């Protein structure tokens, strides 16, 4: 038995122990404490299938603040790709969550006491447990849930009693992540006549990146703004399921006054989300003002500063 598994008196949550791993999905999170350090309050796993539908496990390692779930881990199941479902759709499912005791190689199973089907629909895409387990029990070393800042969660979902092949992923958070800078020199800027231009590839966080510039804009910035993006250099070579959480700053350097024009954001990159940035980064008129220093001798300097904080790989 788990030595100090003391829970709140919650009549709506049942907990049991099992040697069997979750059927449908497992997620291993390394360096869990870095999630909070990097302001990742909510973590959504990759999609998995059960009963002909796609699902995600949603984890709040320090509790869902919106639900006032203080001092607890919050766990939810979310239906994925809802936009592709027919009008008026409803999916009824029973589900349960798993937490690996790494010391005893057994699983704590956490679920709704009633074990009744939950009704997923357009107005309710997510169901779960606001207070799945207290942080006191979760962090207690003797319970084996958090070992060397690593934990393993899982989920099972049953729709019409169907099951599917198990999948999983491993989240690796990078301690003391290093910021990498790259400067791209663009000459003869006024002669740029293609839709977009890419910098040479550069490295950051064991990944190759490019800066992509649209001189005449893209999307809502078309014709009025310069659009600027950070791009994965070779997304087709990424392993299936790979996701990269990067904090990045893009700057057009002021070569005269050092008053650089910049944007900063943190985003998840993947093969399906490989170009992220700003469609209206800087107005074309402002960019071309001679006294602003962005164009000197028809040359522009664009800088990228990239810090990779986390990498998600599919479990083999």
ZAMARGU-4260 file (C-alpha; in steps of 0.2 Angstrom, whole numbers, plus 5000, padded with zeros to 4 digits):
<rodrens>
0) 5000/5000/5000 | 5005/5018/4998 | 5011/5024/5014 | 5004/5042/5016 | 4990/5042/5003
5) 4979/5054/5013 | 4964/5061/5003 | 4951/5074/5006 | 4934/5068/5011 | 4927/5068/4993
10) 4912/5057/4991 | 4912/5060/4972 | 4929/5053/4968 | 4935/5035/4970 | 4953/5029/4970
15) 4959/5011/4969 | 4976/5002/4965 | 4980/4991/4950 | 4995/4983/4942 | 4988/4985/4924
20) 4993/5001/4915 | 4981/5012/4906 | 4974/5005/4890 | 4973/5020/4879 | 4986/5034/4884
25) 5001/5037/4894 | 5011/5053/4897 | 5028/5054/4906 | 5033/5071/4912 | 5051/5074/4916
30) 5057/5090/4926 | 5039/5093/4931 | 5043/5108/4942 | 5049/5117/4926 | 5031/5118/4919
35) 5027/5130/4933 | 5043/5139/4931 | 5039/5142/4912 | 5021/5147/4916 | 5014/5132/4908
40) 4999/5130/4920 | 4989/5118/4908 | 4996/5104/4898 | 4987/5095/4884 | 4994/5079/4878
45) 4994/5073/4860 | 4978/5066/4853 | 4973/5047/4855 | 4959/5037/4849 | 4945/5027/4858
50) 4928/5022/4851 | 4931/5031/4835 | 4934/5048/4843 | 4950/5058/4847 | 4954/5063/4864
55) 4967/5073/4875 | 4972/5071/4893 | 4973/5088/4901 | 4984/5091/4916 | 4985/5105/4928
60) 5000/5100/4939 | 4996/5114/4952 | 4977/5114/4951 | 4964/5123/4939 | 4964/5140/4946
65) 4948/5144/4937 | 4939/5130/4947 | 4948/5136/4963 | 4957/5119/4964 | 4971/5125/4976
70) 4984/5113/4982 | 4978/5099/4970 | 4982/5091/4954 | 4967/5093/4941 | 4964/5080/4928
75) 4952/5082/4913 | 4947/5072/4897 | 4944/5083/4882 | 4937/5078/4865 | 4948/5083/4850
80) 4943/5088/4833 | 4926/5093/4838 | 4924/5104/4822 | 4924/5089/4811 | 4909/5081/4820
85) 4892/5083/4812 | 4880/5096/4819 | 4871/5092/4835 | 4884/5078/4839 | 4885/5070/4857
90) 4897/5057/4863 | 4894/5048/4879 | 4910/5041/4888 | 4916/5033/4904 | 4934/5037/4908
95) 4946/5036/4922 | 4964/5043/4926 | 4980/5034/4931 | 4995/5039/4941 | 5010/5028/4942
100) 5018/5023/4958 | 5035/5022/4952 | 5042/5014/4968 | 5030/4999/4968 | 5026/4999/4949
105) 5007/5000/4952 | 4994/5013/4947 | 4982/5023/4957 | 4966/5024/4947 | 4956/5040/4950
110) 4938/5041/4943 | 4921/5048/4947 | 4912/5038/4960 | 4896/5036/4950 | 4905/5029/4935
115) 4891/5036/4924 | 4893/5041/4906 | 4898/5060/4903 | 4890/5069/4889 | 4903/5077/4878
120) 4895/5090/4866 | 4898/5107/4858 | 4895/5116/4874 | 4904/5104/4885 | 4920/5098/4877
125) 4929/5093/4893 | 4925/5083/4909 | 4936/5078/4923 | 4941/5080/4941 | 4946/5097/4948
130) 4953/5089/4964 | 4960/5073/4957 | 4974/5071/4971 | 4980/5083/4984 | 4998/5090/4980
135) 5003/5084/4998 | 4999/5066/4993 | 5006/5069/4975 | 5023/5076/4981 | 5025/5064/4996
140) 5041/5054/4991 | 5034/5038/5000 | 5019/5037/4988 | 5031/5036/4972 | 5021/5047/4961
145) 5034/5060/4959 | 5052/5053/4958 | 5067/5064/4952 | 5054/5077/4947 | 5046/5064/4935
150) 5029/5058/4935 | 5018/5047/4924 | 4999/5050/4920 | 4987/5039/4910 | 4969/5039/4904
155) 4956/5026/4898 | 4941/5031/4889 | 4926/5019/4884 | 4914/5024/4871 | 4901/5010/4867
160) 4914/4998/4876 | 4927/5000/4862 | 4945/5000/4864 | 4960/5005/4854 | 4979/5003/4853
165) 4988/5012/4866 | 4999/5027/4863 | 5009/5039/4873 | 5021/5053/4874 | 5036/5059/4885
170) 5037/5077/4890 | 5055/5083/4893 | 5057/5100/4901 | 5074/5109/4899 | 5082/5115/4914
175) 5092/5131/4912 | 5087/5133/4894 | 5099/5143/4884 | 5094/5157/4873 | 5101/5157/4855
180) 5103/5172/4844 | 5104/5173/4825 | 5105/5189/4814 | 5100/5189/4796 | 5107/5202/4785
185) 5095/5206/4770 | 5103/5217/4757 | 5095/5226/4742 | 5079/5226/4752 | 5069/5237/4740
190) 5072/5225/4726 | 5063/5210/4735 | 5049/5205/4724 | 5045/5187/4730 | 5031/5183/4741
195) 5042/5177/4755 | 5061/5175/4760 | 5069/5163/4772 | 5085/5165/4781 | 5099/5152/4782
200) 5095/5138/4795 | 5102/5141/4813 | 5102/5130/4828 | 5092/5132/4845 | 5088/5119/4857
205) 5094/5104/4846 | 5082/5110/4832 | 5085/5119/4816 | 5075/5135/4813 | 5073/5149/4800
210) 5067/5167/4800 | 5053/5170/4787 | 5049/5187/4780 | 5035/5192/4769 | 5040/5210/4762
215) 5022/5214/4757 | 5014/5205/4771 | 5003/5189/4773 | 4985/5186/4778 | 4978/5201/4787
220) 4994/5210/4785 | 4994/5209/4766 | 4998/5225/4757 | 5000/5235/4773 | 5013/5227/4784
225) 5029/5217/4784 | 5025/5199/4791 | 5038/5190/4801 | 5039/5172/4807 | 5049/5159/4816
230) 5049/5143/4806 | 5055/5125/4809 | 5068/5123/4795 | 5064/5105/4791 | 5047/5100/4798
235) 5045/5085/4786 | 5060/5077/4796 | 5052/5078/4813 | 5047/5061/4821 | 5028/5059/4823
240) 5021/5067/4838 | 5036/5078/4841 | 5031/5095/4849 | 5043/5109/4854 | 5038/5123/4866
245) 5049/5138/4862 | 5050/5156/4869 | 5056/5168/4855 | 5059/5186/4851 | 5060/5193/4833
250) 5068/5210/4830 | 5070/5221/4816 | 5086/5230/4821 | 5087/5249/4822 | 5104/5252/4814
255) 5105/5270/4819 | 5097/5272/4837 | 5097/5254/4843 | 5078/5256/4846 | 5074/5240/4839
260) 5056/5234/4834 | 5052/5217/4841 | 5038/5205/4846 | 5040/5191/4859 | 5029/5176/4862
265) 5030/5158/4868 | 5022/5144/4857 | 5021/5125/4853 | 5029/5121/4836 | 5025/5104/4827
270) 5024/5098/4809 | 5007/5104/4808 | 5011/5121/4817 | 5028/5125/4809 | 5027/5144/4806
275) 5022/5156/4820 | 5024/5174/4822 | 5016/5190/4817 | 5006/5194/4800 | 5007/5213/4805
280) 5024/5214/4812 | 5028/5232/4806 | 5019/5243/4794 | 5027/5245/4777 | 5027/5264/4778
285) 5035/5264/4795 | 5048/5251/4790 | 5053/5262/4775 | 5055/5278/4785 | 5074/5284/4782
290) 5075/5291/4800 | 5070/5275/4809 | 5086/5266/4805 | 5077/5249/4800 | 5084/5251/4782
295) 5102/5258/4780 | 5110/5258/4763 | 5095/5247/4758 | 5100/5234/4770 | 5089/5227/4784
300) 5095/5216/4800 | 5083/5204/4807 | 5087/5195/4823 | 5079/5180/4831 | 5082/5175/4849
305) 5075/5157/4853 | 5074/5147/4869 | 5067/5130/4869 | 5059/5125/4885 | 5051/5108/4882
310) 5051/5094/4869 | 5037/5081/4868 | 5041/5064/4859 | 5030/5049/4856 | 5033/5035/4868
315) 5039/5019/4858
</rodrens>
